[in-house]
Amino acid sequence: MLKKIDNNRILSINSAREQYPKSKILFLITDMSDMPDIQGTVFMVSEDNTSFNELCDENDKLKEQGKRTIIIGSYENGGGIGVQYELQQ
């Protein structure tokens, strides 16, 4: 499920990961002056891999508007953190 977050609170990437565990997060970057501590706002959250493609589509739309974005987080469903994979049956 993809959720739009209407909170404009600025936080670090690490804080966003802690706030939305086991999720992928579309993060709008507001400050990259300190690379280990990038600041921004959470725009959307994907809670499972069924909504990951929608999250990527939203990311593309924002980039077309000139916004700086990054997708962070992990579903933590068996793979390494941050690794995308698909199970074949």
N, CA, C and O atoms as CSV, one atom per row, in Angstrom:
chain,resi,resn,atom,element,x,y,z
A,1,MET,N,N,0.838,-1.176,0.000
A,1,MET,CA,C,0.000,0.000,0.000
A,1,MET,C,C,0.885,1.242,0.000
A,1,MET,O,O,1.848,1.324,0.762
A,2,LEU,N,N,0.562,2.190,-0.841
A,2,LEU,CA,C,1.304,3.440,-0.952
A,2,LEU,C,C,0.554,4.529,-0.199
A,2,LEU,O,O,-0.635,4.752,-0.428
A,3,LYS,N,N,1.270,5.215,0.715
A,3,LYS,CA,C,0.645,6.275,1.504
A,3,LYS,C,C,1.360,7.594,1.264
A,3,LYS,O,O,2.587,7.666,1.332
A,4,LYS,N,N,0.586,8.639,0.981
A,4,LYS,CA,C,1.153,9.983,0.867
A,4,LYS,C,C,1.222,10.575,2.274
A,4,LYS,O,O,0.269,10.478,3.047
A,5,ILE,N,N,2.344,11.179,2.589
A,5,ILE,CA,C,2.557,11.767,3.908
A,5,ILE,C,C,2.451,13.286,3.769
A,5,ILE,O,O,3.181,13.898,2.991
A,6,ASP,N,N,1.543,13.881,4.524
A,6,ASP,CA,C,1.302,15.324,4.435
A,6,ASP,C,C,2.064,16.125,5.490
A,6,ASP,O,O,1.781,17.305,5.701
A,7,ASN,N,N,3.012,15.496,6.140
A,7,ASN,CA,C,3.805,16.161,7.160
A,7,ASN,C,C,5.030,16.777,6.499
A,7,ASN,O,O,5.777,16.064,5.829
A,8,ASN,N,N,5.259,18.057,6.661
A,8,ASN,CA,C,6.411,18.738,6.068
A,8,ASN,C,C,7.566,18.894,7.040
A,8,ASN,O,O,8.426,19.754,6.849
A,9,ARG,N,N,7.594,18.074,8.080
A,9,ARG,CA,C,8.661,18.151,9.079
A,9,ARG,C,C,9.981,17.702,8.474
A,9,ARG,O,O,10.055,16.620,7.891
A,10,ILE,N,N,11.015,18.508,8.601
A,10,ILE,CA,C,12.334,18.170,8.060
A,10,ILE,C,C,13.056,17.266,9.054
A,10,ILE,O,O,13.120,17.545,10.251
A,11,LEU,N,N,13.603,16.162,8.509
A,11,LEU,CA,C,14.332,15.211,9.324
A,11,LEU,C,C,15.445,14.595,8.493
A,11,LEU,O,O,15.510,14.798,7.280
A,12,SER,N,N,16.312,13.848,9.141
A,12,SER,CA,C,17.417,13.208,8.444
A,12,SER,C,C,16.941,11.895,7.815
A,12,SER,O,O,15.893,11.359,8.178
A,13,ILE,N,N,17.728,11.395,6.874
A,13,ILE,CA,C,17.404,10.114,6.253
A,13,ILE,C,C,17.322,9.016,7.314
A,13,ILE,O,O,16.413,8.187,7.277
A,14,ASN,N,N,18.265,9.005,8.256
A,14,ASN,CA,C,18.256,7.975,9.308
A,14,ASN,C,C,17.004,8.064,10.169
A,14,ASN,O,O,16.439,7.037,10.544
A,15,SER,N,N,16.567,9.270,10.484
A,15,SER,CA,C,15.340,9.438,11.272
A,15,SER,C,C,14.125,8.943,10.498
A,15,SER,O,O,13.224,8.340,11.081
A,16,ALA,N,N,14.094,9.190,9.196
A,16,ALA,CA,C,12.987,8.725,8.363
A,16,ALA,C,C,12.943,7.198,8.346
A,16,ALA,O,O,11.870,6.603,8.447
A,17,ARG,N,N,14.111,6.565,8.217
A,17,ARG,CA,C,14.170,5.097,8.237
A,17,ARG,C,C,13.652,4.540,9.569
A,17,ARG,O,O,12.941,3.535,9.595
A,18,GLU,N,N,14.011,5.196,10.660
A,18,GLU,CA,C,13.556,4.751,11.982
A,18,GLU,C,C,12.051,4.960,12.144
A,18,GLU,O,O,11.373,4.143,12.768
A,19,GLN,N,N,11.534,6.039,11.591
A,19,GLN,CA,C,10.114,6.363,11.724
A,19,GLN,C,C,9.237,5.411,10.904
A,19,GLN,O,O,8.106,5.121,11.294
A,20,TYR,N,N,9.753,4.926,9.774
A,20,TYR,CA,C,8.995,4.031,8.890
A,20,TYR,C,C,9.801,2.751,8.636
A,20,TYR,O,O,10.313,2.548,7.535
A,21,PRO,N,N,9.912,1.884,9.657
A,21,PRO,CA,C,10.684,0.648,9.467
A,21,PRO,C,C,9.971,-0.305,8.515
A,21,PRO,O,O,8.751,-0.257,8.360
A,22,LYS,N,N,10.750,-1.163,7.888
A,22,LYS,CA,C,10.245,-2.182,6.970
A,22,LYS,C,C,9.405,-1.578,5.850
A,22,LYS,O,O,8.390,-2.147,5.447
A,23,SER,N,N,9.836,-0.424,5.355
A,23,SER,CA,C,9.133,0.294,4.292
A,23,SER,C,C,10.144,0.949,3.364
A,23,SER,O,O,11.290,1.188,3.745
A,24,LYS,N,N,9.710,1.236,2.141
A,24,LYS,CA,C,10.472,2.067,1.222
A,24,LYS,C,C,9.874,3.465,1.308
A,24,LYS,O,O,8.656,3.623,1.393
A,25,ILE,N,N,10.732,4.472,1.287
A,25,ILE,CA,C,10.310,5.852,1.518
A,25,ILE,C,C,10.779,6.732,0.363
A,25,ILE,O,O,11.950,6.701,-0.016
A,26,LEU,N,N,9.864,7.507,-0.188
A,26,LEU,CA,C,10.215,8.526,-1.171
A,26,LEU,C,C,10.520,9.797,-0.386
A,26,LEU,O,O,9.628,10.399,0.210
A,27,PHE,N,N,11.777,10.193,-0.393
A,27,PHE,CA,C,12.303,11.260,0.449
A,27,PHE,C,C,12.653,12.462,-0.417
A,27,PHE,O,O,13.434,12.346,-1.362
A,28,LEU,N,N,12.072,13.624,-0.094
A,28,LEU,CA,C,12.382,14.878,-0.790
A,28,LEU,C,C,13.548,15.557,-0.076
A,28,LEU,O,O,13.445,15.909,1.099
A,29,ILE,N,N,14.635,15.735,-0.777
A,29,ILE,CA,C,15.841,16.299,-0.179
A,29,ILE,C,C,15.737,17.821,-0.123
A,29,ILE,O,O,15.424,18.474,-1.119
A,30,THR,N,N,16.008,18.374,1.070
A,30,THR,CA,C,16.020,19.828,1.232
A,30,THR,C,C,17.430,20.367,1.469
A,30,THR,O,O,17.709,21.526,1.160
A,31,ASP,N,N,18.332,19.525,2.022
A,31,ASP,CA,C,19.685,19.981,2.332
A,31,ASP,C,C,20.667,18.817,2.204
A,31,ASP,O,O,20.565,17.810,2.905
A,32,MET,N,N,21.630,18.989,1.278
A,32,MET,CA,C,22.675,17.980,1.092
A,32,MET,C,C,24.051,18.527,1.438
A,32,MET,O,O,25.058,17.982,0.987
A,33,SER,N,N,24.114,19.590,2.227
A,33,SER,CA,C,25.399,20.204,2.541
A,33,SER,C,C,26.263,19.293,3.420
A,33,SER,O,O,27.490,19.389,3.386
A,34,ASP,N,N,25.641,18.421,4.198
A,34,ASP,CA,C,26.359,17.447,5.023
A,34,ASP,C,C,25.933,16.058,4.549
A,34,ASP,O,O,24.911,15.538,4.998
A,35,MET,N,N,26.708,15.453,3.644
A,35,MET,CA,C,26.314,14.205,3.001
A,35,MET,C,C,25.990,13.065,3.978
A,35,MET,O,O,25.050,12.314,3.716
A,36,PRO,N,N,26.711,12.900,5.075
A,36,PRO,CA,C,26.326,11.820,6.003
A,36,PRO,C,C,25.008,12.104,6.743
A,36,PRO,O,O,24.436,11.208,7.362
A,37,ASP,N,N,24.540,13.340,6.674
A,37,ASP,CA,C,23.332,13.729,7.400
A,37,ASP,C,C,22.388,14.504,6.474
A,37,ASP,O,O,22.030,15.645,6.765
A,38,ILE,N,N,21.986,13.883,5.359
A,38,ILE,CA,C,21.084,14.520,4.400
A,38,ILE,C,C,19.736,14.790,5.070
A,38,ILE,O,O,19.200,13.937,5.778
A,39,GLN,N,N,19.201,15.983,4.836
A,39,GLN,CA,C,17.937,16.411,5.445
A,39,GLN,C,C,16.844,16.509,4.380
A,39,GLN,O,O,17.129,16.764,3.210
A,40,GLY,N,N,15.599,16.307,4.792
A,40,GLY,CA,C,14.485,16.433,3.870
A,40,GLY,C,C,13.176,16.036,4.525
A,40,GLY,O,O,13.068,15.975,5.750
A,41,THR,N,N,12.177,15.765,3.683
A,41,THR,CA,C,10.860,15.385,4.177
A,41,THR,C,C,10.419,14.074,3.536
A,41,THR,O,O,10.811,13.752,2.414
A,42,VAL,N,N,9.612,13.340,4.255
A,42,VAL,CA,C,9.031,12.105,3.731
A,42,VAL,C,C,7.824,12.499,2.873
A,42,VAL,O,O,6.925,13.194,3.346
A,43,PHE,N,N,7.806,12.055,1.617
A,43,PHE,CA,C,6.708,12.377,0.709
A,43,PHE,C,C,5.718,11.223,0.593
A,43,PHE,O,O,4.506,11.426,0.671
A,44,MET,N,N,6.244,10.004,0.405
A,44,MET,CA,C,5.381,8.822,0.294
A,44,MET,C,C,6.067,7.633,0.932
A,44,MET,O,O,7.293,7.570,1.022
A,45,VAL,N,N,5.237,6.680,1.378
A,45,VAL,CA,C,5.749,5.463,1.993
A,45,VAL,C,C,5.086,4.259,1.329
A,45,VAL,O,O,3.865,4.199,1.187
A,46,SER,N,N,5.919,3.308,0.927
A,46,SER,CA,C,5.455,2.040,0.371
A,46,SER,C,C,5.706,0.972,1.435
A,46,SER,O,O,6.852,0.708,1.800
A,47,GLU,N,N,4.627,0.359,1.930
A,47,GLU,CA,C,4.765,-0.592,3.029
A,47,GLU,C,C,5.055,-2.020,2.583
A,47,GLU,O,O,5.440,-2.856,3.401
A,48,ASP,N,N,4.872,-2.312,1.286
A,48,ASP,CA,C,5.209,-3.639,0.778
A,48,ASP,C,C,5.560,-3.549,-0.697
A,48,ASP,O,O,5.280,-2.548,-1.356
A,49,ASN,N,N,6.182,-4.615,-1.208
A,49,ASN,CA,C,6.707,-4.548,-2.564
A,49,ASN,C,C,5.637,-4.481,-3.648
A,49,ASN,O,O,5.977,-4.249,-4.808
A,50,THR,N,N,4.366,-4.672,-3.324
A,50,THR,CA,C,3.315,-4.562,-4.332
A,50,THR,C,C,3.110,-3.111,-4.779
A,50,THR,O,O,2.568,-2.869,-5.857
A,51,SER,N,N,3.535,-2.159,-3.969
A,51,SER,CA,C,3.380,-0.743,-4.325
A,51,SER,C,C,4.707,-0.081,-4.714
A,51,SER,O,O,4.762,1.134,-4.905
A,52,PHE,N,N,5.772,-0.876,-4.831
A,52,PHE,CA,C,7.083,-0.310,-5.146
A,52,PHE,C,C,7.095,0.381,-6.511
A,52,PHE,O,O,7.669,1.461,-6.642
A,53,ASN,N,N,6.479,-0.215,-7.517
A,53,ASN,CA,C,6.455,0.409,-8.849
A,53,ASN,C,C,5.735,1.749,-8.833
A,53,ASN,O,O,6.156,2.689,-9.508
A,54,GLU,N,N,4.645,1.844,-8.064
A,54,GLU,CA,C,3.937,3.125,-7.927
A,54,GLU,C,C,4.842,4.178,-7.282
A,54,GLU,O,O,4.841,5.346,-7.674
A,55,LEU,N,N,5.612,3.737,-6.287
A,55,LEU,CA,C,6.540,4.642,-5.614
A,55,LEU,C,C,7.578,5.164,-6.608
A,55,LEU,O,O,7.908,6.350,-6.600
A,56,CYS,N,N,8.086,4.285,-7.454
A,56,CYS,CA,C,9.058,4.693,-8.481
A,56,CYS,C,C,8.425,5.661,-9.477
A,56,CYS,O,O,9.073,6.613,-9.911
A,57,ASP,N,N,7.157,5.426,-9.845
A,57,ASP,CA,C,6.455,6.344,-10.748
A,57,ASP,C,C,6.338,7.735,-10.132
A,57,ASP,O,O,6.542,8.737,-10.816
A,58,GLU,N,N,6.012,7.798,-8.846
A,58,GLU,CA,C,5.910,9.087,-8.147
A,58,GLU,C,C,7.275,9.771,-8.096
A,58,GLU,O,O,7.374,10.988,-8.245
A,59,ASN,N,N,8.315,8.982,-7.885
A,59,ASN,CA,C,9.675,9.510,-7.874
A,59,ASN,C,C,10.011,10.142,-9.222
A,59,ASN,O,O,10.571,11.237,-9.276
A,60,ASP,N,N,9.671,9.456,-10.302
A,60,ASP,CA,C,9.932,9.985,-11.651
A,60,ASP,C,C,9.189,11.302,-11.884
A,60,ASP,O,O,9.745,12.233,-12.467
A,61,LYS,N,N,7.937,11.380,-11.432
A,61,LYS,CA,C,7.152,12.612,-11.603
A,61,LYS,C,C,7.807,13.791,-10.880
A,61,LYS,O,O,7.884,14.895,-11.417
A,62,LEU,N,N,8.275,13.542,-9.661
A,62,LEU,CA,C,8.919,14.612,-8.894
A,62,LEU,C,C,10.223,15.048,-9.539
A,62,LEU,O,O,10.532,16.239,-9.574
A,63,LYS,N,N,10.985,14.101,-10.046
A,63,LYS,CA,C,12.246,14.449,-10.709
A,63,LYS,C,C,11.995,15.272,-11.964
A,63,LYS,O,O,12.768,16.179,-12.272
A,64,GLU,N,N,10.916,14.966,-12.697
A,64,GLU,CA,C,10.557,15.759,-13.879
A,64,GLU,C,C,10.222,17.198,-13.503
A,64,GLU,O,O,10.394,18.109,-14.313
A,65,GLN,N,N,9.740,17.407,-12.265
A,65,GLN,CA,C,9.424,18.749,-11.772
A,65,GLN,C,C,10.666,19.455,-11.220
A,65,GLN,O,O,10.576,20.590,-10.750
A,66,GLY,N,N,11.814,18.796,-11.276
A,66,GLY,CA,C,13.053,19.394,-10.799
A,66,GLY,C,C,13.329,19.188,-9.326
A,66,GLY,O,O,14.232,19.823,-8.781
A,67,LYS,N,N,12.587,18.326,-8.668
A,67,LYS,CA,C,12.788,18.060,-7.232
A,67,LYS,C,C,13.942,17.075,-7.054
A,67,LYS,O,O,14.163,16.204,-7.896
A,68,ARG,N,N,14.667,17.222,-5.959
A,68,ARG,CA,C,15.723,16.269,-5.604
A,68,ARG,C,C,15.106,15.209,-4.697
A,68,ARG,O,O,14.568,15.528,-3.637
A,69,THR,N,N,15.186,13.962,-5.112
A,69,THR,CA,C,14.556,12.880,-4.362
A,69,THR,C,C,15.503,11.699,-4.229
A,69,THR,O,O,16.501,11.587,-4.941
A,70,ILE,N,N,15.158,10.828,-3.298
A,70,ILE,CA,C,15.860,9.561,-3.138
A,70,ILE,C,C,14.863,8.569,-2.539
A,70,ILE,O,O,14.018,8.938,-1.725
A,71,ILE,N,N,14.971,7.322,-2.948
A,71,ILE,CA,C,14.160,6.268,-2.337
A,71,ILE,C,C,15.054,5.565,-1.328
A,71,ILE,O,O,16.135,5.082,-1.664
A,72,ILE,N,N,14.584,5.517,-0.085
A,72,ILE,CA,C,15.371,4.930,1.002
A,72,ILE,C,C,14.557,3.850,1.691
A,72,ILE,O,O,13.363,3.694,1.434
A,73,GLY,N,N,15.213,3.110,2.565
A,73,GLY,CA,C,14.536,2.111,3.371
A,73,GLY,C,C,14.579,0.732,2.753
A,73,GLY,O,O,15.144,0.523,1.679
A,74,SER,N,N,13.965,-0.207,3.463
A,74,SER,CA,C,13.947,-1.600,3.035
A,74,SER,C,C,12.709,-2.282,3.591
A,74,SER,O,O,12.264,-1.989,4.701
A,75,TYR,N,N,12.160,-3.197,2.801
A,75,TYR,CA,C,11.036,-3.999,3.290
A,75,TYR,C,C,11.517,-5.063,4.275
A,75,TYR,O,O,10.723,-5.615,5.036
A,76,GLU,N,N,12.807,-5.346,4.259
A,76,GLU,CA,C,13.424,-6.331,5.149
A,76,GLU,C,C,12.698,-7.667,5.103
A,76,GLU,O,O,12.401,-8.263,6.138
A,77,ASN,N,N,12.419,-8.126,3.893
A,77,ASN,CA,C,11.685,-9.379,3.751
A,77,ASN,C,C,12.582,-10.512,3.272
A,77,ASN,O,O,12.219,-11.267,2.370
A,78,GLY,N,N,13.744,-10.622,3.877
A,78,GLY,CA,C,14.606,-11.753,3.593
A,78,GLY,C,C,15.879,-11.433,2.844
A,78,GLY,O,O,16.820,-12.225,2.897
A,79,GLY,N,N,15.955,-10.320,2.154
A,79,GLY,CA,C,17.162,-9.960,1.416
A,79,GLY,C,C,18.010,-9.006,2.219
A,79,GLY,O,O,17.654,-8.630,3.336
A,80,GLY,N,N,19.120,-8.618,1.654
A,80,GLY,CA,C,19.957,-7.627,2.299
A,80,GLY,C,C,19.260,-6.280,2.307
A,80,GLY,O,O,18.420,-6.008,1.449
A,81,ILE,N,N,19.598,-5.449,3.256
A,81,ILE,CA,C,18.966,-4.136,3.371
A,81,ILE,C,C,19.256,-3.327,2.114
A,81,ILE,O,O,20.410,-3.181,1.712
A,82,GLY,N,N,18.204,-2.806,1.500
A,82,GLY,CA,C,18.327,-1.971,0.318
A,82,GLY,C,C,18.410,-2.736,-0.988
A,82,GLY,O,O,18.474,-2.121,-2.052
A,83,VAL,N,N,18.411,-4.062,-0.936
A,83,VAL,CA,C,18.540,-4.876,-2.142
A,83,VAL,C,C,17.155,-5.198,-2.697
A,83,VAL,O,O,16.265,-5.639,-1.970
A,84,GLN,N,N,16.990,-4.969,-3.999
A,84,GLN,CA,C,15.737,-5.310,-4.660
A,84,GLN,C,C,15.897,-6.696,-5.261
A,84,GLN,O,O,16.924,-6.991,-5.872
A,85,TYR,N,N,14.920,-7.528,-5.100
A,85,TYR,CA,C,14.945,-8.855,-5.691
A,85,TYR,C,C,13.519,-9.340,-5.852
A,85,TYR,O,O,12.585,-8.785,-5.273
A,86,GLU,N,N,13.371,-10.374,-6.640
A,86,GLU,CA,C,12.042,-10.942,-6.884
A,86,GLU,C,C,12.156,-12.455,-6.821
A,86,GLU,O,O,13.094,-13.030,-7.374
A,87,LEU,N,N,11.221,-13.099,-6.160
A,87,LEU,CA,C,11.223,-14.560,-6.071
A,87,LEU,C,C,10.492,-15.144,-7.264
A,87,LEU,O,O,9.395,-14.698,-7.602
A,88,GLN,N,N,11.083,-16.125,-7.897
A,88,GLN,CA,C,10.477,-16.833,-9.032
A,88,GLN,C,C,9.916,-18.156,-8.519
A,88,GLN,O,O,10.570,-18.862,-7.751
A,89,GLN,N,N,8.713,-18.480,-8.946
A,89,GLN,CA,C,8.105,-19.762,-8.519
A,89,GLN,C,C,8.013,-20.701,-9.665
A,89,GLN,O,O,7.533,-21.823,-9.507
